[in-house]
């Protein structure tokens, strides 16, 4: 607002101009604060999504390795059960010209391990290769479907050999 002085010169209202500047600065500060909050929320959300993805990848890795081993060995009378040092073991038998070999998958000291050995030889878990850390290892077989359970989840493998596919 302008006011006339005694000399007739227009003078601006300093209070109105200061209020306009203050309003602009406050609006800019509010925008910056909202932007920082949005960035922090986005960063937190991204971290959570990465954690979920890593956990899912680990779960698929553990069960996927076991499932792929079973699929690779799927043949008539090739998939069976044995007795490992800490419970049942999944035994995948491979018959070659120079002998019969077994891939044994079982739980040992908090891990699921895989051991490749001659059939009917003793279990040697200290020579086995760890697949994944897991306290739980169980499997069941019903109607051509093998189900393997670990701490990270379960996987089901339909055996082709049951239907004459291998």
PyMOL CGO cylinders between C-alpha atoms (Angstrom):
from pymol import cmd
from pymol.cgo import CYLINDER

trace = [
    CYLINDER, 0.00, 0.00, 0.00, 1.29, 3.44, -0.85, 0.3, 1, 1, 1, 1, 1, 1,
    CYLINDER, 1.29, 3.44, -0.85, 0.93, 6.52, 1.31, 0.3, 1, 1, 1, 1, 1, 1,
    CYLINDER, 0.93, 6.52, 1.31, 1.54, 10.16, 0.32, 0.3, 1, 1, 1, 1, 1, 1,
    CYLINDER, 1.54, 10.16, 0.32, 4.06, 12.09, 2.29, 0.3, 1, 1, 1, 1, 1, 1,
    CYLINDER, 4.06, 12.09, 2.29, 3.89, 15.83, 3.01, 0.3, 1, 1, 1, 1, 1, 1,
    CYLINDER, 3.89, 15.83, 3.01, 5.92, 16.44, -0.13, 0.3, 1, 1, 1, 1, 1, 1,
    CYLINDER, 5.92, 16.44, -0.13, 3.51, 14.38, -2.28, 0.3, 1, 1, 1, 1, 1, 1,
    CYLINDER, 3.51, 14.38, -2.28, 5.95, 11.50, -2.86, 0.3, 1, 1, 1, 1, 1, 1,
    CYLINDER, 5.95, 11.50, -2.86, 4.46, 8.04, -2.78, 0.3, 1, 1, 1, 1, 1, 1,
    CYLINDER, 4.46, 8.04, -2.78, 5.93, 5.79, -0.12, 0.3, 1, 1, 1, 1, 1, 1,
    CYLINDER, 5.93, 5.79, -0.12, 5.37, 2.01, 0.01, 0.3, 1, 1, 1, 1, 1, 1,
    CYLINDER, 5.37, 2.01, 0.01, 4.08, 0.24, 3.06, 0.3, 1, 1, 1, 1, 1, 1,
    CYLINDER, 4.08, 0.24, 3.06, 7.16, -1.55, 4.45, 0.3, 1, 1, 1, 1, 1, 1,
    CYLINDER, 7.16, -1.55, 4.45, 5.04, -3.90, 6.63, 0.3, 1, 1, 1, 1, 1, 1,
    CYLINDER, 5.04, -3.90, 6.63, 3.23, -5.38, 3.62, 0.3, 1, 1, 1, 1, 1, 1,
    CYLINDER, 3.23, -5.38, 3.62, 6.44, -5.85, 1.69, 0.3, 1, 1, 1, 1, 1, 1,
    CYLINDER, 6.44, -5.85, 1.69, 8.13, -7.56, 4.64, 0.3, 1, 1, 1, 1, 1, 1,
    CYLINDER, 8.13, -7.56, 4.64, 5.13, -9.86, 5.07, 0.3, 1, 1, 1, 1, 1, 1,
    CYLINDER, 5.13, -9.86, 5.07, 5.36, -10.86, 1.39, 0.3, 1, 1, 1, 1, 1, 1,
    CYLINDER, 5.36, -10.86, 1.39, 9.04, -11.71, 1.72, 0.3, 1, 1, 1, 1, 1, 1,
    CYLINDER, 9.04, -11.71, 1.72, 8.45, -13.65, 4.92, 0.3, 1, 1, 1, 1, 1, 1,
    CYLINDER, 8.45, -13.65, 4.92, 5.60, -15.59, 3.31, 0.3, 1, 1, 1, 1, 1, 1,
    CYLINDER, 5.60, -15.59, 3.31, 7.80, -16.48, 0.32, 0.3, 1, 1, 1, 1, 1, 1,
    CYLINDER, 7.80, -16.48, 0.32, 10.65, -17.66, 2.56, 0.3, 1, 1, 1, 1, 1, 1,
    CYLINDER, 10.65, -17.66, 2.56, 8.27, -19.74, 4.71, 0.3, 1, 1, 1, 1, 1, 1,
    CYLINDER, 8.27, -19.74, 4.71, 6.67, -21.29, 1.63, 0.3, 1, 1, 1, 1, 1, 1,
    CYLINDER, 6.67, -21.29, 1.63, 10.12, -22.16, 0.24, 0.3, 1, 1, 1, 1, 1, 1,
    CYLINDER, 10.12, -22.16, 0.24, 11.18, -23.67, 3.61, 0.3, 1, 1, 1, 1, 1, 1,
    CYLINDER, 11.18, -23.67, 3.61, 7.98, -25.72, 3.75, 0.3, 1, 1, 1, 1, 1, 1,
    CYLINDER, 7.98, -25.72, 3.75, 8.69, -27.02, 0.25, 0.3, 1, 1, 1, 1, 1, 1,
    CYLINDER, 8.69, -27.02, 0.25, 12.25, -28.01, 1.23, 0.3, 1, 1, 1, 1, 1, 1,
    CYLINDER, 12.25, -28.01, 1.23, 11.04, -29.80, 4.39, 0.3, 1, 1, 1, 1, 1, 1,
    CYLINDER, 11.04, -29.80, 4.39, 8.37, -31.70, 2.42, 0.3, 1, 1, 1, 1, 1, 1,
    CYLINDER, 8.37, -31.70, 2.42, 10.98, -32.67, -0.16, 0.3, 1, 1, 1, 1, 1, 1,
    CYLINDER, 10.98, -32.67, -0.16, 13.39, -33.96, 2.53, 0.3, 1, 1, 1, 1, 1, 1,
    CYLINDER, 13.39, -33.96, 2.53, 10.60, -35.99, 4.17, 0.3, 1, 1, 1, 1, 1, 1,
    CYLINDER, 10.60, -35.99, 4.17, 9.70, -37.52, 0.81, 0.3, 1, 1, 1, 1, 1, 1,
    CYLINDER, 9.70, -37.52, 0.81, 13.36, -38.42, 0.13, 0.3, 1, 1, 1, 1, 1, 1,
    CYLINDER, 13.36, -38.42, 0.13, 13.75, -40.05, 3.57, 0.3, 1, 1, 1, 1, 1, 1,
    CYLINDER, 13.75, -40.05, 3.57, 10.52, -42.02, 3.14, 0.3, 1, 1, 1, 1, 1, 1,
    CYLINDER, 10.52, -42.02, 3.14, 11.61, -43.16, -0.32, 0.3, 1, 1, 1, 1, 1, 1,
    CYLINDER, 11.61, -43.16, -0.32, 15.01, -44.24, 0.98, 0.3, 1, 1, 1, 1, 1, 1,
    CYLINDER, 15.01, -44.24, 0.98, 13.43, -46.25, 3.80, 0.3, 1, 1, 1, 1, 1, 1,
    CYLINDER, 13.43, -46.25, 3.80, 11.01, -47.90, 1.40, 0.3, 1, 1, 1, 1, 1, 1,
    CYLINDER, 11.01, -47.90, 1.40, 13.84, -48.77, -0.99, 0.3, 1, 1, 1, 1, 1, 1,
    CYLINDER, 13.84, -48.77, -0.99, 15.87, -50.37, 1.83, 0.3, 1, 1, 1, 1, 1, 1,
    CYLINDER, 15.87, -50.37, 1.83, 12.86, -52.44, 2.88, 0.3, 1, 1, 1, 1, 1, 1,
    CYLINDER, 12.86, -52.44, 2.88, 12.29, -53.62, -0.69, 0.3, 1, 1, 1, 1, 1, 1,
    CYLINDER, 12.29, -53.62, -0.69, 15.96, -54.58, -1.09, 0.3, 1, 1, 1, 1, 1, 1,
    CYLINDER, 15.96, -54.58, -1.09, 15.80, -56.60, 2.16, 0.3, 1, 1, 1, 1, 1, 1,
    CYLINDER, 15.80, -56.60, 2.16, 12.68, -58.44, 0.99, 0.3, 1, 1, 1, 1, 1, 1,
    CYLINDER, 12.68, -58.44, 0.99, 14.29, -59.14, -2.38, 0.3, 1, 1, 1, 1, 1, 1,
    CYLINDER, 14.29, -59.14, -2.38, 17.46, -60.51, -0.80, 0.3, 1, 1, 1, 1, 1, 1,
    CYLINDER, 17.46, -60.51, -0.80, 15.45, -62.76, 1.51, 0.3, 1, 1, 1, 1, 1, 1,
    CYLINDER, 15.45, -62.76, 1.51, 13.40, -64.07, -1.43, 0.3, 1, 1, 1, 1, 1, 1,
    CYLINDER, 13.40, -64.07, -1.43, 16.58, -64.67, -3.46, 0.3, 1, 1, 1, 1, 1, 1,
    CYLINDER, 16.58, -64.67, -3.46, 18.11, -66.64, -0.60, 0.3, 1, 1, 1, 1, 1, 1,
    CYLINDER, 18.11, -66.64, -0.60, 14.93, -68.70, -0.25, 0.3, 1, 1, 1, 1, 1, 1,
    CYLINDER, 14.93, -68.70, -0.25, 14.84, -69.49, -3.96, 0.3, 1, 1, 1, 1, 1, 1,
    CYLINDER, 14.84, -69.49, -3.96, 18.53, -70.30, -3.95, 0.3, 1, 1, 1, 1, 1, 1,
    CYLINDER, 18.53, -70.30, -3.95, 18.23, -72.88, -1.18, 0.3, 1, 1, 1, 1, 1, 1,
    CYLINDER, 18.23, -72.88, -1.18, 15.20, -74.66, -2.52, 0.3, 1, 1, 1, 1, 1, 1,
    CYLINDER, 15.20, -74.66, -2.52, 16.23, -74.17, -6.15, 0.3, 1, 1, 1, 1, 1, 1,
    CYLINDER, 16.23, -74.17, -6.15, 19.56, -75.93, -5.72, 0.3, 1, 1, 1, 1, 1, 1,
    CYLINDER, 19.56, -75.93, -5.72, 17.87, -78.93, -4.14, 0.3, 1, 1, 1, 1, 1, 1,
    CYLINDER, 17.87, -78.93, -4.14, 15.13, -79.02, -6.79, 0.3, 1, 1, 1, 1, 1, 1,
    CYLINDER, 15.13, -79.02, -6.79, 17.68, -78.82, -9.62, 0.3, 1, 1, 1, 1, 1, 1,
    CYLINDER, 17.68, -78.82, -9.62, 19.73, -81.66, -8.12, 0.3, 1, 1, 1, 1, 1, 1,
    CYLINDER, 19.73, -81.66, -8.12, 16.61, -83.83, -7.96, 0.3, 1, 1, 1, 1, 1, 1,
    CYLINDER, 16.61, -83.83, -7.96, 15.58, -82.94, -11.52, 0.3, 1, 1, 1, 1, 1, 1,
    CYLINDER, 15.58, -82.94, -11.52, 19.06, -83.72, -12.83, 0.3, 1, 1, 1, 1, 1, 1,
    CYLINDER, 19.06, -83.72, -12.83, 19.05, -87.16, -11.19, 0.3, 1, 1, 1, 1, 1, 1,
    CYLINDER, 19.05, -87.16, -11.19, 15.42, -87.99, -12.01, 0.3, 1, 1, 1, 1, 1, 1,
    CYLINDER, 15.42, -87.99, -12.01, 15.42, -91.54, -13.36, 0.3, 1, 1, 1, 1, 1, 1,
    CYLINDER, 15.42, -91.54, -13.36, 13.69, -94.79, -12.49, 0.3, 1, 1, 1, 1, 1, 1,
    CYLINDER, 13.69, -94.79, -12.49, 14.64, -95.80, -8.92, 0.3, 1, 1, 1, 1, 1, 1,
    CYLINDER, 14.64, -95.80, -8.92, 17.08, -92.88, -8.66, 0.3, 1, 1, 1, 1, 1, 1,
    CYLINDER, 17.08, -92.88, -8.66, 15.39, -90.89, -5.90, 0.3, 1, 1, 1, 1, 1, 1,
    CYLINDER, 15.39, -90.89, -5.90, 15.24, -92.43, -2.45, 0.3, 1, 1, 1, 1, 1, 1,
    CYLINDER, 15.24, -92.43, -2.45, 15.77, -91.89, 1.25, 0.3, 1, 1, 1, 1, 1, 1,
    CYLINDER, 15.77, -91.89, 1.25, 18.66, -92.74, 3.51, 0.3, 1, 1, 1, 1, 1, 1,
    CYLINDER, 18.66, -92.74, 3.51, 19.79, -92.16, 7.06, 0.3, 1, 1, 1, 1, 1, 1,
    CYLINDER, 19.79, -92.16, 7.06, 22.17, -89.24, 7.53, 0.3, 1, 1, 1, 1, 1, 1,
    CYLINDER, 22.17, -89.24, 7.53, 24.08, -88.33, 10.68, 0.3, 1, 1, 1, 1, 1, 1,
    CYLINDER, 24.08, -88.33, 10.68, 21.26, -86.08, 11.97, 0.3, 1, 1, 1, 1, 1, 1,
    CYLINDER, 21.26, -86.08, 11.97, 18.15, -87.59, 10.39, 0.3, 1, 1, 1, 1, 1, 1,
    CYLINDER, 18.15, -87.59, 10.39, 16.81, -88.63, 7.03, 0.3, 1, 1, 1, 1, 1, 1,
    CYLINDER, 16.81, -88.63, 7.03, 18.72, -87.87, 3.87, 0.3, 1, 1, 1, 1, 1, 1,
    CYLINDER, 18.72, -87.87, 3.87, 17.53, -87.46, 0.31, 0.3, 1, 1, 1, 1, 1, 1,
    CYLINDER, 17.53, -87.46, 0.31, 19.54, -89.91, -1.81, 0.3, 1, 1, 1, 1, 1, 1,
    CYLINDER, 19.54, -89.91, -1.81, 19.92, -89.45, -5.57, 0.3, 1, 1, 1, 1, 1, 1,
    CYLINDER, 19.92, -89.45, -5.57, 21.43, -92.56, -7.16, 0.3, 1, 1, 1, 1, 1, 1,
    CYLINDER, 21.43, -92.56, -7.16, 23.46, -92.50, -10.36, 0.3, 1, 1, 1, 1, 1, 1,
    CYLINDER, 23.46, -92.50, -10.36, 24.39, -95.77, -12.09, 0.3, 1, 1, 1, 1, 1, 1,
    CYLINDER, 24.39, -95.77, -12.09, 27.50, -95.51, -14.24, 0.3, 1, 1, 1, 1, 1, 1,
    CYLINDER, 27.50, -95.51, -14.24, 29.71, -98.04, -16.02, 0.3, 1, 1, 1, 1, 1, 1,
    CYLINDER, 29.71, -98.04, -16.02, 32.36, -97.79, -13.30, 0.3, 1, 1, 1, 1, 1, 1,
    CYLINDER, 32.36, -97.79, -13.30, 29.97, -98.06, -10.34, 0.3, 1, 1, 1, 1, 1, 1,
    CYLINDER, 29.97, -98.06, -10.34, 26.96, -96.71, -8.55, 0.3, 1, 1, 1, 1, 1, 1,
    CYLINDER, 26.96, -96.71, -8.55, 27.24, -93.30, -6.92, 0.3, 1, 1, 1, 1, 1, 1,
    CYLINDER, 27.24, -93.30, -6.92, 24.95, -91.33, -4.62, 0.3, 1, 1, 1, 1, 1, 1,
    CYLINDER, 24.95, -91.33, -4.62, 24.35, -87.66, -4.11, 0.3, 1, 1, 1, 1, 1, 1,
    CYLINDER, 24.35, -87.66, -4.11, 23.17, -87.36, -0.52, 0.3, 1, 1, 1, 1, 1, 1,
    CYLINDER, 23.17, -87.36, -0.52, 21.41, -84.24, 0.69, 0.3, 1, 1, 1, 1, 1, 1,
    CYLINDER, 21.41, -84.24, 0.69, 20.91, -83.95, 4.43, 0.3, 1, 1, 1, 1, 1, 1,
    CYLINDER, 20.91, -83.95, 4.43, 21.02, -81.66, 7.46, 0.3, 1, 1, 1, 1, 1, 1,
    CYLINDER, 21.02, -81.66, 7.46, 24.27, -81.39, 9.40, 0.3, 1, 1, 1, 1, 1, 1,
    CYLINDER, 24.27, -81.39, 9.40, 25.21, -78.90, 12.12, 0.3, 1, 1, 1, 1, 1, 1,
    CYLINDER, 25.21, -78.90, 12.12, 22.77, -76.17, 11.09, 0.3, 1, 1, 1, 1, 1, 1,
    CYLINDER, 22.77, -76.17, 11.09, 23.28, -76.50, 7.35, 0.3, 1, 1, 1, 1, 1, 1,
    CYLINDER, 23.28, -76.50, 7.35, 21.92, -78.53, 4.50, 0.3, 1, 1, 1, 1, 1, 1,
    CYLINDER, 21.92, -78.53, 4.50, 24.83, -80.29, 2.85, 0.3, 1, 1, 1, 1, 1, 1,
    CYLINDER, 24.83, -80.29, 2.85, 25.39, -82.28, -0.32, 0.3, 1, 1, 1, 1, 1, 1,
    CYLINDER, 25.39, -82.28, -0.32, 27.75, -85.25, -0.42, 0.3, 1, 1, 1, 1, 1, 1,
    CYLINDER, 27.75, -85.25, -0.42, 28.76, -87.24, -3.49, 0.3, 1, 1, 1, 1, 1, 1,
    CYLINDER, 28.76, -87.24, -3.49, 30.00, -90.74, -2.65, 0.3, 1, 1, 1, 1, 1, 1,
    CYLINDER, 30.00, -90.74, -2.65, 30.04, -94.38, -3.70, 0.3, 1, 1, 1, 1, 1, 1,
    CYLINDER, 30.04, -94.38, -3.70, 26.76, -96.15, -2.99, 0.3, 1, 1, 1, 1, 1, 1,
    CYLINDER, 26.76, -96.15, -2.99, 26.67, -98.00, 0.32, 0.3, 1, 1, 1, 1, 1, 1,
    CYLINDER, 26.67, -98.00, 0.32, 29.69, -96.08, 1.67, 0.3, 1, 1, 1, 1, 1, 1,
    CYLINDER, 29.69, -96.08, 1.67, 29.52, -94.41, 5.08, 0.3, 1, 1, 1, 1, 1, 1,
    CYLINDER, 29.52, -94.41, 5.08, 28.36, -90.83, 5.38, 0.3, 1, 1, 1, 1, 1, 1,
    CYLINDER, 28.36, -90.83, 5.38, 31.24, -88.36, 5.73, 0.3, 1, 1, 1, 1, 1, 1,
    CYLINDER, 31.24, -88.36, 5.73, 29.64, -84.99, 6.52, 0.3, 1, 1, 1, 1, 1, 1,
    CYLINDER, 29.64, -84.99, 6.52, 33.00, -83.27, 7.00, 0.3, 1, 1, 1, 1, 1, 1,
    CYLINDER, 33.00, -83.27, 7.00, 33.62, -83.80, 3.26, 0.3, 1, 1, 1, 1, 1, 1,
    CYLINDER, 33.62, -83.80, 3.26, 30.14, -82.64, 2.23, 0.3, 1, 1, 1, 1, 1, 1,
    CYLINDER, 30.14, -82.64, 2.23, 29.55, -79.28, 0.55, 0.3, 1, 1, 1, 1, 1, 1,
    CYLINDER, 29.55, -79.28, 0.55, 27.21, -76.92, 2.40, 0.3, 1, 1, 1, 1, 1, 1,
    CYLINDER, 27.21, -76.92, 2.40, 24.28, -75.76, 0.29, 0.3, 1, 1, 1, 1, 1, 1,
    CYLINDER, 24.28, -75.76, 0.29, 22.54, -73.36, 2.66, 0.3, 1, 1, 1, 1, 1, 1,
    CYLINDER, 22.54, -73.36, 2.66, 22.21, -72.63, 6.38, 0.3, 1, 1, 1, 1, 1, 1,
    CYLINDER, 22.21, -72.63, 6.38, 19.03, -74.24, 7.68, 0.3, 1, 1, 1, 1, 1, 1,
    CYLINDER, 19.03, -74.24, 7.68, 18.00, -76.05, 10.83, 0.3, 1, 1, 1, 1, 1, 1,
    CYLINDER, 18.00, -76.05, 10.83, 15.08, -77.75, 9.11, 0.3, 1, 1, 1, 1, 1, 1,
    CYLINDER, 15.08, -77.75, 9.11, 15.34, -80.35, 6.37, 0.3, 1, 1, 1, 1, 1, 1,
    CYLINDER, 15.34, -80.35, 6.37, 12.41, -82.62, 5.69, 0.3, 1, 1, 1, 1, 1, 1,
    CYLINDER, 12.41, -82.62, 5.69, 11.01, -84.25, 2.59, 0.3, 1, 1, 1, 1, 1, 1,
    CYLINDER, 11.01, -84.25, 2.59, 8.03, -86.33, 1.64, 0.3, 1, 1, 1, 1, 1, 1,
    CYLINDER, 8.03, -86.33, 1.64, 6.93, -88.22, -1.45, 0.3, 1, 1, 1, 1, 1, 1,
    CYLINDER, 6.93, -88.22, -1.45, 3.36, -88.75, -2.53, 0.3, 1, 1, 1, 1, 1, 1,
    CYLINDER, 3.36, -88.75, -2.53, 1.79, -89.53, -5.93, 0.3, 1, 1, 1, 1, 1, 1,
    CYLINDER, 1.79, -89.53, -5.93, 4.92, -88.68, -7.92, 0.3, 1, 1, 1, 1, 1, 1,
    CYLINDER, 4.92, -88.68, -7.92, 5.46, -85.37, -6.12, 0.3, 1, 1, 1, 1, 1, 1,
    CYLINDER, 5.46, -85.37, -6.12, 8.54, -84.84, -3.95, 0.3, 1, 1, 1, 1, 1, 1,
    CYLINDER, 8.54, -84.84, -3.95, 8.21, -82.02, -1.41, 0.3, 1, 1, 1, 1, 1, 1,
    CYLINDER, 8.21, -82.02, -1.41, 11.34, -80.69, 0.30, 0.3, 1, 1, 1, 1, 1, 1,
    CYLINDER, 11.34, -80.69, 0.30, 11.08, -78.28, 3.24, 0.3, 1, 1, 1, 1, 1, 1,
    CYLINDER, 11.08, -78.28, 3.24, 13.79, -76.01, 4.67, 0.3, 1, 1, 1, 1, 1, 1,
    CYLINDER, 13.79, -76.01, 4.67, 13.88, -72.96, 6.93, 0.3, 1, 1, 1, 1, 1, 1,
    CYLINDER, 13.88, -72.96, 6.93, 13.56, -70.81, 3.80, 0.3, 1, 1, 1, 1, 1, 1,
    CYLINDER, 13.56, -70.81, 3.80, 10.45, -72.52, 2.46, 0.3, 1, 1, 1, 1, 1, 1,
    CYLINDER, 10.45, -72.52, 2.46, 9.48, -75.57, 0.50, 0.3, 1, 1, 1, 1, 1, 1,
    CYLINDER, 9.48, -75.57, 0.50, 9.76, -76.76, -3.06, 0.3, 1, 1, 1, 1, 1, 1,
    CYLINDER, 9.76, -76.76, -3.06, 7.84, -79.42, -4.92, 0.3, 1, 1, 1, 1, 1, 1,
    CYLINDER, 7.84, -79.42, -4.92, 9.32, -81.48, -7.74, 0.3, 1, 1, 1, 1, 1, 1,
    CYLINDER, 9.32, -81.48, -7.74, 7.19, -83.68, -9.97, 0.3, 1, 1, 1, 1, 1, 1,
    CYLINDER, 7.19, -83.68, -9.97, 9.31, -86.71, -10.79, 0.3, 1, 1, 1, 1, 1, 1,
    CYLINDER, 9.31, -86.71, -10.79, 9.21, -87.56, -14.50, 0.3, 1, 1, 1, 1, 1, 1,
    CYLINDER, 9.21, -87.56, -14.50, 10.51, -91.07, -13.89, 0.3, 1, 1, 1, 1, 1, 1,
    CYLINDER, 10.51, -91.07, -13.89, 7.26, -92.04, -12.15, 0.3, 1, 1, 1, 1, 1, 1,
    CYLINDER, 7.26, -92.04, -12.15, 5.40, -91.54, -15.42, 0.3, 1, 1, 1, 1, 1, 1,
    CYLINDER, 5.40, -91.54, -15.42, 8.06, -93.16, -17.59, 0.3, 1, 1, 1, 1, 1, 1,
    CYLINDER, 8.06, -93.16, -17.59, 9.60, -89.87, -18.72, 0.3, 1, 1, 1, 1, 1, 1,
    CYLINDER, 9.60, -89.87, -18.72, 13.19, -90.65, -17.72, 0.3, 1, 1, 1, 1, 1, 1,
]
cmd.load_cgo(trace, "trace")
